[in-house]
């Protein structure tokens, strides 16, 4: 009996080996960037069981899809992605290339909707980080377009009504002329937004919305010190309250931070506080500002939420500074430099979850930006294309994963509402515009189905798995 079992195992391994060798030549062509030869071989393999359009050989269809994309035939590549998804709804490589094909056709919002599939994939999926990073990039691109339109329509349609329980965190201003500490403003904002996002009673404006609006208004950090800037930004963001402030770092170690809350509809400020300490205490001070803000807004939070907010930190000031510099480079599109800063942050503190998440995101964006990622498909499937972080590629905790996913979901939902200044109904920005004007708008104004979408994912909360 044992003899027959051994024979059966060997026979199974032989069959698997033959199946793998069947694709060896095509895969080699792909890795060598010989896309024309790879395409011919993959099509030959796919058509062994019938026509290409009816083939169910997902591996061969995937190779042909990638080869078509590499050769610039986005229509055929997209058609094959649809074929693959009709067989395997959550095939990650087909999701990724469906979105990439739509990007090539400048259909960025449609690409965003396809990339949203990442929420259905396990984090262990080889294309998970690549798809999620493209989704985030499409959200940022759409935010940029909306910021531009918001500023353009500001005078013609007026400013919309603010939304209750909406909070925005502006960049804190560096009061001293020492550029070493400029990027701290972005790090403080990112930490605060993450903390406030865990409070169910608040709808928090994401930092990317603020960044894109600042760019469109052509305001630098100095512009935030203008007393007229904050109320205007609050109305453009439709935020009920703003948190803003300023800070000074003296002699590289002594820190002073002032913070205040602005009531946008009333154009008044309240809750001004000053905090002093050493630079290494900056995140302890950030927590004090968060809890003080919640108290002044009359919001009581459960003890478990307070505990999570306190845990969202790093004890390494070097890690935090590198994280801040990484955010600044990321905003400028310098992914390689940003990645270097995030990796250094993780080196200083391997448990600094926000830095790890940004390192992974930035690396994935860099893979596409550098080009040649199509030839890396076999390596991607073997999980050999991933950010190199100190301590190895750790499995993200459920809580950390959900906070990041929750923030990204909320940002995408805000985009789906499609509102602009003056549109109080929030049923879509196209309602504001005449048909002759609407036809000139970017493609995100009108939603068109291209691929069959799965059911909308349930909205996670920071504390649920």
C-alpha positions in Angstrom: 0.0 0.0 0.0 2.8 2.3 0.9 4.5 1.6 -2.4 1.4 2.6 -4.3 1.1 5.8 -2.3 4.7 6.8 -3.1 4.0 6.1 -6.8 0.9 8.3 -6.7 2.8 11.1 -5.1 5.6 11.0 -7.6 3.0 10.9 -10.4 1.3 13.9 -9.0 4.6 15.8 -8.8 5.4 14.8 -12.3 2.1 16.1 -13.6 2.5 19.4 -11.7 6.0 19.7 -13.1 4.8 19.2 -16.6 2.0 21.8 -16.1 4.6 24.3 -14.9 7.0 23.6 -17.7 4.2 24.1 -20.2 4.4 27.9 -19.4 8.1 28.1 -19.0 9.0 29.5 -22.4 6.2 32.1 -22.3 7.2 33.2 -18.8 10.8 33.5 -19.8 9.9 35.7 -22.7 7.8 37.9 -20.4 10.7 38.2 -17.9 13.0 39.1 -20.7 10.6 41.8 -21.8 10.2 40.1 -25.2 6.5 40.8 -25.1 5.8 40.0 -28.8 7.1 36.5 -28.4 5.5 36.1 -25.0 2.1 37.1 -26.5 2.4 34.5 -29.3 3.3 31.8 -26.9 0.6 32.6 -24.3 -2.1 32.8 -27.1 -0.9 29.4 -28.4 -1.3 27.9 -25.0 -4.7 29.5 -24.4 -6.0 28.3 -27.8 -5.1 24.7 -27.2 -8.5 24.2 -25.6 -10.4 26.4 -28.1 -10.6 30.0 -29.2 -8.9 32.7 -27.1 -12.3 34.3 -26.2 -13.6 31.0 -24.8 -10.4 29.8 -23.2 -10.5 29.1 -19.4 -6.7 28.8 -19.1 -6.3 31.7 -16.6 -2.5 31.6 -16.5 -2.2 31.8 -20.3 -4.9 34.5 -20.5 -3.1 36.5 -17.8 0.1 36.3 -19.7 -1.5 37.5 -22.9 -3.3 40.3 -21.0 0.0 41.5 -19.6 1.8 41.2 -23.0 -1.0 43.2 -24.8 -0.7 45.9 -22.1 3.1 46.0 -22.5 2.7 46.4 -26.3 0.2 49.2 -25.9 -2.9 47.4 -27.0 -5.0 48.4 -24.1 -8.3 47.5 -25.7 -7.4 43.8 -26.1 -5.6 43.7 -22.7 -8.8 45.1 -21.1 -11.0 42.6 -22.9 -8.8 39.7 -21.5 -9.1 41.2 -18.0 -12.8 41.0 -18.3 -12.6 37.4 -19.6 -10.5 36.4 -16.6 -12.8 38.2 -14.1 -15.8 36.4 -15.6 -14.1 33.1 -14.7 -12.4 34.2 -11.4 -14.2 37.3 -9.9 -11.3 38.2 -7.6 -8.3 37.5 -9.8 -6.0 40.1 -8.5 -3.7 40.4 -11.6 -6.8 40.9 -13.8 -8.1 43.6 -11.4 -4.8 45.4 -11.4 -4.4 45.4 -15.2 -8.1 46.3 -15.8 -7.4 49.4 -13.7 -4.1 50.1 -15.4 -5.8 49.9 -18.8 -8.4 52.3 -17.7 -5.7 54.7 -16.5 -4.1 54.6 -19.9 -7.5 55.7 -21.4 -7.6 58.5 -18.8 -10.7 56.9 -17.2 -9.3 57.5 -13.7 -12.6 57.3 -11.7 -13.5 54.1 -13.4 -10.0 52.8 -12.6 -10.6 53.8 -9.0 -13.9 51.8 -8.9 -12.0 48.7 -10.2 -9.2 49.1 -7.8 -11.7 49.1 -5.0 -11.7 45.3 -5.4 -8.6 45.3 -3.1 -11.0 45.4 -0.1 -12.1 41.9 -1.1 -8.6 40.4 -1.3 -6.6 38.9 1.5 -3.5 41.0 2.4 -1.4 38.0 1.5 -2.5 38.3 -2.2 0.6 39.1 -4.3 -1.2 42.1 -6.0 -2.9 43.4 -2.9 -0.5 46.3 -2.2 -0.1 47.2 -5.8 -3.9 47.5 -6.2 -4.4 49.4 -3.0 -1.7 51.9 -3.8 -3.3 52.6 -7.2 -6.7 53.0 -5.5 -5.1 55.6 -3.2 -3.4 57.3 -6.1 -6.7 57.5 -8.0 -8.4 59.0 -4.9 -5.7 61.6 -4.7 -6.0 62.4 -8.4 -9.7 62.9 -8.1 -9.2 65.1 -5.0 -6.9 67.2 -7.1 -9.5 67.7 -9.8 -12.2 68.5 -7.2 -10.0 71.0 -5.4 -9.4 72.7 -8.8 -13.2 72.8 -9.5 -14.0 73.9 -6.0 -11.8 77.0 -6.3 -13.1 77.7 -9.8 -16.7 77.6 -8.7 -16.1 79.4 -5.4 -17.1 82.8 -6.8 -19.8 81.6 -9.3 -21.8 79.4 -7.0 -20.7 80.5 -3.6 -19.5 78.4 -0.7 -21.6 75.4 0.4 -23.0 74.8 3.8 -20.7 73.1 6.3 -21.4 69.6 7.3 -22.1 69.0 11.0 -19.6 67.0 13.0 -17.0 67.6 10.3 -13.5 68.3 11.4 -10.4 69.4 9.5 -6.8 69.5 10.8 -4.8 72.2 9.1 -1.0 72.1 8.9 0.6 73.7 12.0 2.9 76.5 11.0 6.6 76.6 11.8 7.2 80.0 13.3 11.0 79.9 13.1 13.0 80.2 9.9 14.5 76.7 10.3 13.6 74.4 7.4 14.8 71.3 9.3 11.5 71.3 11.2 9.1 72.3 8.4 7.9 68.7 7.6 6.8 68.3 11.3 3.6 70.1 10.3 2.5 67.2 8.0 3.4 64.6 10.5 1.4 66.2 13.3 -1.6 66.6 10.9 -1.4 62.9 9.9 -1.2 61.7 13.4 -4.1 63.8 14.5 -6.3 62.8 11.6 -5.6 59.2 12.4 -6.5 59.7 16.0 -9.7 61.7 15.2 -10.7 59.1 12.6 -11.3 56.6 15.4 -14.1 58.8 16.9 -17.4 57.7 15.4 -19.1 61.0 16.0 -16.6 62.9 13.8 -16.3 63.0 10.0 -12.7 63.8 9.5 -11.3 65.5 6.4 -8.3 63.6 5.1 -4.9 65.2 4.8 -4.8 64.6 1.1 -7.8 66.8 0.7 -6.1 69.6 2.5 -2.9 69.1 0.5 -4.6 69.2 -2.8 -6.6 72.3 -1.8 -3.4 74.1 -0.7 -1.8 73.3 -4.0 -4.7 74.6 -6.0 -4.9 77.8 -3.9 -1.1 78.1 -4.5 -0.6 78.5 -0.7 2.6 77.4 1.0 3.0 77.0 4.7 3.4 80.7 5.0 0.0 81.2 3.6 -1.6 79.3 6.5 -0.5 82.1 8.9 -2.9 84.5 7.1 -5.9 84.9 9.4 -8.2 84.8 6.3 -6.9 81.5 5.0 -8.3 79.1 7.7 -12.0 80.3 7.4 -11.8 80.1 3.6 -10.3 76.7 3.6 -12.9 75.5 6.2 -15.7 76.6 3.9 -14.1 75.0 0.8 -13.7 71.8 2.8 -17.2 72.2 4.2 -15.8 71.6 7.7 -17.7 72.6 10.8 -14.6 73.0 12.9 -10.9 73.4 12.2 -7.9 72.6 14.3 -4.9 74.7 13.6 -1.8 76.0 15.3 1.8 76.8 15.3 5.1 75.5 16.8 8.7 76.5 17.5 11.7 74.3 17.9 14.6 76.1 19.6 18.1 74.8 19.9 17.0 71.6 18.3 15.3 70.3 21.4 12.9 72.8 23.1 9.4 72.7 21.7 6.4 75.0 22.0 3.1 74.3 20.3 0.0 76.5 20.2 -3.3 75.1 19.0 -6.8 76.5 18.6 -10.2 75.4 17.3 -12.1 77.4 14.8 -15.9 77.4 14.4 -16.2 77.9 10.7 -19.9 79.1 10.4 -19.4 81.5 13.3 -15.9 82.6 12.1 -14.8 82.4 15.7 -12.0 80.6 17.5 -12.1 78.9 20.9 -10.1 76.5 22.9 -6.7 78.0 22.4 -3.9 76.3 24.3 -0.1 76.4 24.6 2.1 73.4 25.3 5.8 73.3 26.1 8.3 70.5 26.4 11.2 68.8 24.7 11.1 67.8 21.0 11.0 64.2 22.1 7.6 64.9 23.8 5.9 66.1 20.6 3.6 63.1 20.2 2.6 63.2 23.9 1.7 66.9 23.2 -0.2 65.8 20.1 -2.3 63.4 22.2 -3.1 66.2 24.6 -4.3 68.4 21.8 -6.5 65.6 20.5 -8.1 64.9 23.8 -8.5 68.6 24.6 -10.2 69.2 21.2 -12.6 66.4 21.8 -13.5 67.7 25.3 -14.1 71.3 23.9 -16.3 69.9 21.2 -18.3 68.1 23.8 -17.4 64.6 22.6 -17.0 61.8 25.1 -15.1 58.7 23.9 -15.1 55.2 25.4 -12.0 54.1 27.3 -11.1 51.6 24.5 -11.0 54.4 21.9 -8.9 56.5 24.2 -6.5 53.6 24.6 -6.2 53.1 20.8 -5.5 56.8 20.3 -2.7 56.6 22.9 -1.2 53.5 21.2 -1.0 55.3 17.8 2.4 56.6 18.3 6.2 56.0 18.3 8.6 56.5 21.1 11.4 57.4 18.7 11.6 61.0 17.8 14.1 60.0 15.0 11.4 57.7 13.5 8.8 60.5 13.7 11.1 63.0 12.0 11.9 60.6 9.2 8.1 59.8 8.8 7.4 63.6 8.5 10.1 64.0 5.8 8.7 61.0 4.0 5.2 62.5 3.9 6.7 65.7 2.4 8.5 63.9 -0.3 5.5 61.7 -1.0 3.3 64.8 -1.5 5.9 66.0 -4.1 5.7 62.7 -6.0 9.3 61.7 -5.0 8.5 58.1 -4.1 12.1 56.8 -4.0 13.2 59.5 -1.5 10.0 59.1 0.4 10.5 55.4 0.7 14.0 55.9 2.0 12.6 58.1 4.8 9.8 55.7 5.7 12.3 52.8 5.7 14.6 54.8 8.1 11.5 55.5 10.3 10.8 51.7 10.5 14.5 51.1 11.2 14.3 53.4 14.2 11.0 51.9 15.3 10.0 48.6 13.7 6.6 48.9 15.5 5.7 52.3 14.0 2.7 51.0 12.1 2.0 54.2 10.1 5.5 54.4 8.8 5.3 50.7 7.7 2.0 51.3 5.9 3.4 54.3 4.1 6.6 52.4 3.2 4.6 49.6 1.6 2.3 52.1 -0.2 5.1 54.2 -1.5 7.2 51.2 -2.7 4.2 49.9 -4.6 3.6 53.2 -6.3 7.3 53.3 -7.2 7.2 49.8 -8.8 4.7 51.2 -11.4 6.4 54.6 -11.8 9.8 53.0 -12.5 8.2 50.9 -15.3 9.0 47.4 -16.3 6.6 45.9 -13.8 5.0 43.8 -16.4 8.1 41.6 -16.7 8.0 41.2 -13.0 4.7 39.4 -12.9 6.2 35.9 -12.2 8.2 37.4 -9.4 5.2 39.3 -8.0 3.2 36.0 -8.0 6.0 34.5 -6.0 5.9 37.4 -3.5 9.4 38.5 -4.4 8.5 42.1 -5.2 7.8 43.8 -1.9 9.1 46.6 0.2 12.2 45.7 2.2 11.6 46.8 5.8 13.6 46.2 8.9 12.3 43.2 10.8 10.9 41.6 7.6 7.5 41.9 6.0 5.3 41.6 9.1 1.7 40.7 9.1 -0.3 43.9 9.8 -2.5 43.7 12.9 -6.3 43.7 12.5 -6.7 47.0 14.3 -4.0 48.8 12.3 -5.3 47.3 9.1 -8.8 48.5 9.8 -7.9 52.0 10.8 -6.0 52.5 7.5 -8.8 50.8 5.5 -11.5 52.8 7.3 -9.8 56.1 6.4 -9.4 55.1 2.8 -13.0 54.0 2.6 -14.3 57.2 4.1 -12.3 59.3 1.7 -13.6 57.3 -1.3 -17.2 57.6 0.0 -16.8 61.4 0.2 -15.8 61.4 -3.4 -18.7 59.2 -4.4 -21.1 61.8 -3.0 -19.8 64.1 -5.7 -20.6 67.3 -3.9 -19.1 70.7 -4.6 -19.4 74.1 -2.9 -23.0 75.2 -3.1 -24.5 71.8 -3.6 -26.4 71.3 -0.4 -28.3 68.2 -1.6 -25.0 66.3 -1.9 -26.6 64.1 -4.6 -24.0 64.7 -7.2 -22.1 67.7 -8.5 -23.6 67.4 -12.0 -26.9 68.7 -10.5 -25.3 72.1 -10.3 -24.5 72.4 -13.9 -26.2 72.9 -17.2 -25.9 70.1 -19.7 -23.8 72.1 -22.1 -21.3 72.8 -19.2 -21.5 69.3 -17.8 -20.3 67.7 -21.0 -17.0 69.5 -20.6 -16.4 68.1 -17.2 -13.9 65.3 -16.3 -15.1 61.7 -16.4 -15.7 61.4 -12.7 -18.9 63.5 -13.0 -20.8 60.7 -14.7 -20.4 57.2 -13.6 -20.4 54.5 -16.3 -20.2 50.8 -15.7 -17.3 49.0 -17.5 -16.8 45.9 -15.5 -19.3 44.1 -13.4 -18.6 45.2 -9.8 -19.0 43.0 -6.7 -21.3 44.2 -4.0 -20.1 47.3 -2.2 -17.9 46.3 0.7 -19.2 46.7 4.2 -17.9 49.9 5.8 -15.5 48.8 8.4 -14.9 50.7 11.6 -11.5 51.1 13.3 -12.4 48.6 16.0 -14.0 45.8 14.1 -12.1 42.9 12.3 
